[in-house]
Amino acid sequence: MQVDLHLPETLPVTETQILSIGPALSLTVREAGTEPDRLLWDDLYQNYLTYRSPEGDCPVLEATLRLRSDEAGKTAQTVGVPLSRVGNGPCRVILRLTGPAFQMFVDGVLVDEDWPPCAAEPLSGNPQVDEAWVRSVQSFDRSLTDAEVVDLNGGADKVALRRREILGTEQRSLQHWSPPGHNVWAGDAMPFFHEGRLHVFYLIDRRHSTSKFGAGAHAIAHASTTDLKNWEHHPLAKGIDATWLTCGTGTVLHHEGRFWLFYGMHTDRIVPFEATTEGRRVRHGDTWSTETEPFEIDGKAPMGTTVAWSEDGVHFEDSRRILHPAQNPSVFPDPATGTFHMLAGYRHDGFYTSNDLLQWTLDDSFLLPQERLAPKHNTGECQCLFEWNGWHYALGGRTGFWMSRERLGPYWDRTTESARQAIRSQVGEEPWPKPDNPRPGPVVEPRWDVYDGLWVPMVVPFHDRRLLVGYLTGPDFPWAGHLVFRELIQHEDGTLGTKWPEEMMPDLGPLIPARGATNQVVGSLEGFQPVLLSDLSKETHVHLRFVPGEGVGAFGLCIGDHHDTYGGCELRFEPAERVAQWNSALPGVPAERVPRIGEILAREPYRPIWDNPDPNLHFMGGDFAVEAIEGLDQPFTLELLVKYDPKSRSTIVDACIDGRRTMITRRPGLTPKALWVFAQRGTVEVQDLRVHPLQT
């Protein structure tokens, strides 16, 4: 349906319905943020309130589609756009129902969409319009193509111009990046390197995983680069083309001349489990074989691992095969044998082997310890195995990290199920591994891990280097946020560190003068003493060198909103404990100690990591501590990237400690204006302080 509107300069405060077609479809204008029962929708999920007008109001245009559903709460879906992004005067709105998607276009620009899990009510009767708003209405007897939408709005050049006006100018770098759109975010990354090009596939998200009534409805988006500086954005590798579909995390390989995009189908998030095929697996012993057509059978929706293929790495076609019941598969080659392996996650966990990527045989049902048996309670989903200079590493999703000289471990005792049950009973709640643990093999838990505030990071080769790609969510985000890149450092003993990729560093502006001398000694033996050092811009690079005095307690820096208080976001170092932490400091009061992840996970009652609500877990990207940071009692360099993100109304603070450890946090509501350093129970010398605005 095409609706030509004229938006006046003065918009109504009360909700106004400007178009309706029976009970099936309505188009309204209202003021966001004024009704308590809609505040979560307006503020968090739709993110309308970011886009208030200069006068402080927030009018929005919304379309609501009624659904044929008997389930409570699943009777309608609403999409919308803040009118401050659209502007006044004439505009053309197209509402398109493709079956799987309900979409709103403004002047040819896709501004919002949701995905109905069932059929919509039929459009019947003539449109009822408010002529003060609506100039014309045109209905179509089919879903318009993308090309037709562009043609109806003046062609590609005009739509591209309106896209920049409505969605904004897109950031060039993918470091600290989210997709354009008022409610669009980046989720799990699936990086892949092939013939000099880094491909980053990622789950694209609207409304922080609450679309499709909480099922997520995540499609797989795609960008690539050869130099980490210039990025090309490609069409969706996998869109939502079925009412039952939402995509899970997967992996990409190149085999026999084509790209293989493995991903999971989280079908039982949308339809009852009994209405799914549960993988439609045909099991022969420990081998899972597959069927091809039909993809859906006996009215049941497919669920589990599938694959899409591409000849050029850009345009993918579904195989329409179900390969395995796992909904978050991690597939990787074994160059030594020419075979392939899968770490299955999110149903039927285990370690599987295949010769052709189509049939999978179970090797070990318990390759990686999980939940209570693991030191960090990792799950079996979103795992990553990679090799570098003869060392083999395993990341267990949000937590869990191991290293080994052998490619396949053993990571756990590969004997009998009865032996594994005995190990489970022995380990209980004690740290893993026990000295008397019968688990053979050279696998160790490193002195520290690579989790630094990101959610489910994945590692990818980039020439002879290794990059880690994840996303920063935030303490107020249920899921999804900004993509973040790290470069891995490998020490002589195989332990890994992280730093910023040099190519992704932003250009710097002129030096901002410090409010005090460099080489300044700060701190007091009597207690907490802050010293204001420099003013900040909203986007800033900070460089300094800390020289800790003998026996110093805690020291660090704080970023705040005002010059006359020393509260805000605090990065604190504790040399004796070898710990760094992010926390919020109240005016005049140092931040409290943040619980370590081991302390959080040891609490009773036991909670799986995916169900643990503790805000101090490091992958939540808020207040958290990182342990086993060596050398904090010696001189070291600290760099910060401080970036205010107007879309999320938050400041991203990314720290690189001595070029070998990183920590990142999101600070909702913080507008950075000033920087302080402090010391407690001792002195710290600050050297080589340099503060530059970023040129973005």
N, C-alpha and C positions, 0 to 999 in steps of 0.2 A: 504494500500500500504506500502510495506517495501522498504526502500532505504538505502543501505550501502554506507557510506561516508568515506572519509579520509580528515580530517581537517588539513591543513598545519599550521606551526607555524606563518607564515606571511600571513595575510588575506588582501584582497583588500579593498581599501578605497571607491571605487565606488561600486554601487549596481551591483551584479552579479547574473544572473539567472542560477541556476545549474540544474534545472529540470522543465519541463512543459509537460502537457498533454492537447493539444488544448488550448482553452480559459478557461477550467474548473479549472485547478489546476496548481500552480507553487510553486517552492521552491527556495528561494533566500537567499543570504548573503549580508548584507550591514552594513555600519557604522551608528550606532544610534546617535542622537543628533546633526546632522550636517545640517538638512533641517528644516527651520522654520515651514513649514506646517505639519511636523510630530513631532514637538518638544513636544507638549502636550501628544501625544501618547507615545513617547519614554520616557518622563520624569515622567509623572504622572500615566497614565493608565497602561502601561506595566511595568513601573518602571525599565526599562532597565539600566538607567544611574547610578543606585546604584551599578551596577556590572561592572564597568570599569576595564580594565586590569591595572596592575601596571604602565604601560606606559601611561595610561590615555585615551586610545581609548576604543571603546565599540562596537565590531562587534556582530551582532545578526543573527540568523538563523530564517527565517520566511516562513510559508506556507500560501498561499492565495487560498481560495475556492470561485469560482464564483457561484452566486445564481440566481435562476429563479424569479426575482422580478422586477416589474414595478415601484416600489417606488424609488424616488430619494434618493441616499445615502445608499440604502439597496441592493446593487448589489454584494457585496463581504464581506467576513470575513477573518481576518488574525489572526493567532496564531504564537507565536514565543518564543525564549529562548535566553538569552545572552550567547554567546559562552565561556565567561570566566567561566561559571558554568559547561560547558561540557568538556573543555580541548581539547588538540590537539590529532591528530592521528585518528584511526578508530572509528566510532560510527555507530550505527544502528538507523535510524529514522523510526518510524511507524506512518503513518497518517491514522486515523480511523474516518469514518463517520458512526455514529450509526443511523442517522436519526435526532434525537433531538440534537446530539452533534457532533462537529468537533474537534478532539483531536490530539495532537502531543505527541508522546512518544520518548524519547531518551534512548537507551539501556534499554528499558522496564519501564522507569520512566515517568509517566505523568507529563509533564512540562508546558502544557498550553492547554486550550480548550475554545471554544465559542459555542454558540447554535443558529444555523440558524433558523429563524422563518418561512422558506419556503424551498422548495426542491432546491437542488443544480443542476447546469448544469451537464449533463451526461459526464462521462469520456469516450472520444472517441479518437481513434488514438493511435499510439505508443508513448511512452515517448521520449521526446527530452532531452538529458542529456549532461552536460559538463563533459567529461571524466576525466578532471583534478581533479574533486571532487567526482564524482559518480562512485562507483565500480560495483554496481549491483542494479537492480530494480525488484521487484516482486509484481505483482498485485493479489488480491484475489477477488473472485466473491461474497463475503459476508463480513460482519463485523466480525472481529476476536473477540473472547471472551477474557476476562481479563487473564484467565489461558493460552490461546494460546500466548498472548503477552509476558507473563513471560517465557514460554517455548522457544519461539523464541529468547530470550535474555539470555539464559544460566541458567535459573532456578531461584528459589526464593532467594537463598543466594546471587547470583551474582547481581540480581536486587536490593536487599536490600542494598548491598554495594554501588552500583551506586546511589541509592537514597540518602544515606548519603553524597556522594561526590557532587551530583548535588544540592540537596535541603538543605543540611546542617544538623547538629545534632539538633534534636528537643529539645526545652526547656522543662524541666520536669514539671515545675509548669505552671498552666494556668493564673497566675497573670501577667498582662502586656504581654499577649501572642497573637500571630497571627499564623494562620496555615502556615506550611512550603510551600514555593514556592515564586518565585520572584514577582508575582502580585496577591497573595492570601491574603484575610483579613477576619476578623470576624465581623459579623453584629449583629442584634438583638438577644439577649439571651432569652431562654425559659427554665429556670431551674425548676427542679421537684425533690422532695425528696420522696423516698419510701424504706421502710424496711432497713434503715441504709445506703442507697446509694444515693448520690447526682448525679442526671443526669443533664447535661447542654446540651440542644439542642440549636443550634444557626444557623443563616443564614450564609452560607459560600459564599464568594463573590470573584469575580475576576474583576479587573479594576475599583474598586470603583463604582459599580452599573452601569457601562456603557456597560456591556456585552449585547449581544442580541439587539444591537442598542439602548441601554439605558433602556431596560426593566428590567435589573438586572440579570435575570436568576438565582435567588438564590435557591440553594438546602438547605436542612436541615441536618446539621452535628450533631455529637453526641459524647460526652466524659462523663466519670463518675468517681466517686471516693468515697471511704468510709472515708477518713481521710483528705482531702483537700491537701494532699502532693503528693500522687501517683495517677496518672491519667491513665485511660485506654481509648484509642481512638477506637471508634466503626465504623462499616460501616455507610455510609450515611443512615439516617433514611428515607429520602425522596430525591431521585435524580430527575433531570430534564429528564423526560421520554416522553415528548410530545412537539411538536414545539410551542404550544400555552402557555406552562406553565412557570410561575415563582412563587415561593412560597412567601407568606406573613407571618408576625408574627402570632404566635398562642400560644397554651398552651397544657400541657400534664396532663392527669388524669389517675388514676388506678381504674377500675370499673369492677365488675363481672369477676375478674380473668385475666384481660388483660389491657394493656396500650392503652390509646386513645390519639393519637397525632392529635389535631385539628390545622388546618392551613388554610390560605386563598390562593386563586388562583387569581393572578393579571392579569387575561387574557386580559382585554382591554388595557393593556400596549403594547400588542403584536399584537392583531388583532382588527379591528374596533369594536366599541361597538355593532353595529347592527349584527355582526357576532358571538356574544356570546349568551349564554342562559340566561344571567343576573340572574344566580342563578337557572333557571328553576324551580322557586318556584311555589307551588300550595297553594294559600292563602285562608284560611277559617276564615274570621273575622280577628282576630289578631294572628292566628296560622299559622306557616309555616310548611307544611308537605313536605316529600321528596319522590323522586322516586329513584329506584336503577338502573337497566339496561334499556336502554343503557346510558352510561355516557355522550356521545355526541349524539345529536339528530338533524336530519334535516340539517346536515353539520355544525352545530353551536358548538362552543367550550364551555365547562363548565366554570363557573366563580362563585366565592363565597367561602363559608366555606365548607370544606370537612374534613374527618377524616381518618387516617390510624391506623391499629390495630396491636398489637404485644403481643405474649404470654410471651416472655422472656425479653421484654424491649429493645431489640437490633435489631431484624429483624422485619420490619414493612411491612404490606401488605395493599394496598389501599382498602378502603371500596367501592369506586366508588359510593358514595352517595354525593349529594349536600344538605347540611343541612340548609343553610341560605345564603342570598346575601352578608353578610359582608365579607370583604377581609382581615380583621385583627381581628379575634375573640379572646376574652378572656373568657374562660370557667372555672368555679370553682364550687365546691360542696357546699351545705348548710347542714351541719351536723344536724342542729336543725329540719329540715323538711324532710331530705332525698332526696330533689330535687336538681336540678342543675340550675345555672344561667349563662347567657352570657351577657357580655358587648360587643355589636356589634360595630365595627368601620370600617371606610372606606366603606361606603354605608350602608344605613338603620340603622343608629346609634340608640341605645336604649338598654333597659334592658329587657332581655327575660328569661323565666323559662321553664324547661323541666323536665319530670319525667324519660325519658329514654335516654337522650342525642341525640335523633334523631328528635323529633318534638319540636318546640320552639314557645312559646306563648309570645306575647308582654305584659309586665307589665307596662312599663313606657317609653315613647318615649323621655323623657328628664331627665334622672336620674341625670347625672352630668352636671353642666353648662359648656358650651364650647365657644370658640372663644371670641367675645366681652363680653359675659355674665360672663365669668370666670375671676378671678383676674389675672391669668397668661396666658390667651388666649390659654389654652390647647385645643387639638383636641379630637375627640372621638375614636382615634385609639391607639393601643398598650397600653391599660390600664391594671392596676394591682390592684386587691383587695386582702387584706390579713388581718388576725387576729393575735393578740398577747396579751395574758394576759387580755382578755376582752375588748381590744381596737380594733377597726376596721379602716383600712386605705385604702385610694384610691390614686393611682398615675395615673395621666392623660396623660402619654406618655412622651414627652419631657419636659413638664411643667405641673403644677397643682397638688396639694397635699392637701388631706383632712383627718380628723380623726373624729371618732364618737364612742359613747358607744353602738350604735345599729348597727347590722350587715348590714342592708340595708337602713340605713339613718333614715328618708328621706333626701336625698341629695338636693332635690329641692321640690317645692310645688307639691304634687301629687293630683291635683284637676282636673280641666278641661283644655282643650287646650286654651279656651278663657282666663282663669286665667293666664296660662303660657304666653300668648301673652301680657297680661297686665304687667306681671313682666318684660318681655323683654323691653317693652317701658319705664318702670320705671327705670330700671337699666341703660340702655344706656351705657355711657362711665364711669359711676361712680363706685367706688370700690364696690365689693360684699362681704358680704351682707350689705344692707342698714339697719339702725336701724328700719325703718318702713317696712322692707320687710316682706310680709305675709308668708314667708317660715317657717313652723314649724320644729321642730326636733333639735337634739343635735349636728348636724354636725358643725365643726368649721374648719377654716383654721389655722393651727398651727403657732406658732411664727416664725418658720423657716421650710424649707422643706429639703429634702434629695438629692436634685440635686446638684452635686458637680463637674460637668464637663463631666459627662457621658451621652450618648444618650440612651433613652428609657430603663432605668434600671427596672428590675423586682425583686421582693422579693420572697424568698423561705424559708421554714423551714429547719433547719439543726439540728436535735434532738430538744433540747429546745431553740435553738438560731434562729436568723433570719439573712439570708445573702441577700445582694443586689448584683445583677450581671448585668452589662451593658457593653458598649464598649466605648472606647475613640477613637473618630475620629480625627480631627485636623483642624486647620484653613485652610490648603491647601488641605484637602481631601473632596471630595463631599459626601462621605458616606463610612462607615466601617473603621475598624482599629484593635485595640487590646482589648481583653477581660480584664475586671477589676472587682475585687471582693471587697466587703465591708462587715463588720459585723455591724449590727444595734445595737444601744444602746437605751434602753427605760427608760426615766426618770419617776419620780413619777406622773407627770401630763399627761403622755402618749406621750409627745413630743419625737421624735426620733433623735438620733445622729448617727454618723458613725465613724468607726475606721477600721484599717487594721486587717484582720483575722490573728491571731497569727501563725497558722499553715502554712500560705503562706508567711511568712517572709523568705527572703533568709539568708543563712549563711554569717557571716561577717569575713573578713580577719583582719590582724593586724592593730592596731591603726595608723592613719596617723598623725604625729605631727602637732600641730597648729602653725601658723606663728605669734605668739604673745601669751601673757598670757591669761589663762582663768580667769574668774571673772573680765573681762575687761569692763570698762565703755566706751561706744561709744556714739557719738553724740555731738551736739553743740547747744547752744542757738542762735548762729548766723546763723544757716542754716544747709544745708545738709552736713554731714561729714561721708564718708565711711571709714571703717577700714578693711584691708585685714586680714582674720583670718586663712585660710587654703588652701592648694592645694587639688585638687580633682583628682580622677581617673574617667574614663568614666562611671563606675558603682559604686555608692557610697551610703552609709547610713550616714546621718547627724543627730546628736542629740544635742540639746542645750536647755537651759532654759533662757527665757527672763524675766527680772525683770524691768518693766517700771517705770521710775521716775514719780513723781507727775506732772501732766499737760503736759506730753510728747505729741507731735503731732503725726507724723507718724514714724514708725520704721519697720525694717524687714531685709531681706537679699537679696543678688543678686548673681546669678551664671553667670560667664562670661567665655570668651575664653582666655583672656590674663591677665597677672599679672599687667600690667602697665596702665590699664584702668578699670573703674568700670562701665561697661555697660554689658547688657545681659538680662537674665530673672530675673525679680524682683517679690518677694512676699512681699507685703506691708500690714501692719496692721494699722488701724486707730481706736484707742480705743474710741474716742468720738462718732464716727459714728457707732461703732460696726460692722465694715466692714473689710474684707480681700480681696485683689485683686491680680491677676496675671497681669503683663504687661511687656513690653519691655522697658528697660532703656537705653538711649543713653550714651555714655562715658561722665562722669562728670555731668550728668543731671538726677535728679530723675524722675521716671516714672510719666506720667500724670494720672489724675483721670480717671477711667474706668466708663462708665455709668452703673447704676444699671438696673436690668431687668425691673423694673416698669417704669423707664424713657424711656427705649427702646420701650416698648410696648405702651406707651402713645403717641408716635409720630404719626403725620399725614403725609400722608394718612395711614389709617389702613391697616395692612398687616397680613394675617393669619400667625400663628406661623410657619407653614410648608413652607411659601413663604417669610418669613422675612429674608432679606440678611444680617442683622447686624452681623458683626464678633464677637461682644462682648456678644452675647447670650451664656449662660454658657454651653449649651450642645454642642457647637462647639469645646470645648476643647482647646481654645486659650487664649486670654486675656479676663478675665471676673471678676466680683465681686460677692462675697457671703455676704449676709447681716445677721443681727441679730446674730452675734457671740458674745456671752456674755463673760465677764471676761477678755477682752483684756487689761484692765487697771490694772490687777492683775498679779502676776507671773504665767507663764504657760510654758509648755514644747512643743517644736516643733520638729517633726521628718520629715525628707525628704528621699525619695528614688529617687536617680538621676540615670537614666538608659539610656545610649545612645543606640539607636536601629539602627544598620547599615542598615537594610532593608528599613526603612522609611527615613533614613538620618536625624533623628531628635532625640531629647532628651526628654524622658518622665520624668516629675518632679511630684512626688506624695507627697503631704503634709498631715500630720496628726497633728492636732492642739489640744494639751492637751488630746489626746486619746478620743476625742468626736466629732470632725468635721474634714472632709477630703476635699481636693481640689486637682484636677489633671489637668495638662496641657501638651500639646505637643509643643515643640519648634523646628520648622524646622531649620536645618542648625547649631544648637548650639552644639558645642563640649565642654562639661564642663571641665574646667581646674582649676578654682579658685572660692572661695567663700568669699563674703564680708558680713558684717553686717553694718547697718547704723541706724541713728536716725535723726529726723528733729524736731526742736523747742523743745529740751529737751534732756534728757539722758536716756539710757537703759543699764542695767547691763546684761552681757552675762555670764551665769554660765554653768558649766558642758558640755563644748563643746567636742564632740567626733565625729570623722570622721573615718569611716572604709570603705575599698573597699568591694564590694559584691563578694562572691564566688558563681559563677553560673555554 
